[in-house]
Amino acid sequence: MTVRLRPVEEDDLSFLHRLTSDPGSSGEFQWYGFQNPHRMRTRWQENGMLGDDGGSLIIANGDEQVGFLVWSKHVANRASYYWEMGLIVAPEHRGQGHGTEAQRLLARYLFDHSTANRIEASTEITNVAEQRALEKAGFTREGVIRGAGFRAGEWHDGVRYSMIRSDLGGRP
């Protein structure tokens, strides 16, 4: 397995749409209804899905699309900000460690290319596989977020994870 992150290319847009708009591909924890099929193309045409306040990257195993990561900037206070990140791995690639490695790579990338000291990630409390992936990637479980996300007609509790710059230590 050779997981790498790369910018979104025009040929990736149908893959991204499948992962966000097809209930069989998005998965139980990421299905929020059908999405505008032009939304991602518009974002890609505007800035290649990369900006100062966040972006999207393709998770690849060699040349094969595996999933995608997103991150966004959040103001912590007048003097600082942090990143929040999330991902979707295609169903045919789940359970193989791609998400864990991709989250580790994105954390390193964000710390290397910004002054942020904190990265957050959240998942539903019943998404045990993602909780394990975040922990393996070096994130620390901070606690339960009650009634944080609405999906499938119900409010769901979440679990918040974080990584701060010093958690990486000297790791590459």
C-alpha positions, 0 to 999 in steps of 0.5 A, spaced: 500 500 500 502 506 497 497 511 500 498 519 497 494 525 497 494 529 491 490 535 488 483 534 485 483 533 477 477 534 473 477 527 472 476 526 479 469 529 479 465 524 478 468 519 483 467 525 488 460 526 486 459 518 487 462 518 494 457 524 496 451 522 492 450 515 492 448 512 498 451 505 496 458 509 496 457 514 501 456 509 507 452 509 512 455 515 516 456 520 510 449 519 507 446 526 507 441 525 501 442 527 494 447 532 492 447 538 486 451 534 481 454 541 479 457 543 486 463 540 486 465 542 478 463 549 480 468 549 486 473 545 482 473 551 476 473 556 482 480 554 485 481 547 484 478 545 491 484 548 494 484 555 498 487 558 504 481 556 508 481 549 506 480 544 501 479 537 498 485 532 496 484 525 493 486 519 497 490 515 492 493 508 492 498 508 487 494 511 481 488 508 484 482 513 487 481 511 494 477 516 497 478 524 499 479 528 504 476 535 506 479 540 511 477 547 513 479 553 517 476 555 524 477 561 528 479 559 535 480 566 538 483 573 535 490 570 535 489 563 532 485 558 528 485 550 528 483 545 522 477 541 522 478 535 517 474 529 515 474 524 509 470 518 505 473 512 503 470 508 497 467 502 500 471 497 496 477 500 499 474 501 506 478 497 512 485 496 509 488 502 512 487 507 507 483 512 511 488 512 517 494 513 513 491 519 509 489 522 516 496 522 518 498 525 511 493 530 512 495 532 519 503 532 517 501 537 511 497 542 515 502 542 520 508 543 515 504 548 511 500 553 517 501 555 523 495 552 526 497 548 533 490 543 532 486 539 528 480 536 529 476 530 527 469 528 529 465 522 527 458 519 529 459 515 536 457 508 533 462 509 527 467 505 531 471 503 525 473 511 524 474 512 531 479 506 531 482 509 524 483 516 528 486 513 534 491 509 529 493 516 526 495 519 532 488 523 534 486 523 541 479 522 543 476 528 547 469 526 548 462 525 546 458 531 542 451 530 544 446 531 539 451 534 534 449 531 527 443 530 523 442 524 519 437 519 516 431 523 520 435 523 527 440 527 531 446 523 533 451 523 538 458 524 535 465 523 538 471 529 537 478 527 536 484 532 536 491 532 534 496 538 536 502 539 533 507 536 539 503 530 538 507 528 532 514 529 536 519 528 531 515 523 526 516 524 519 
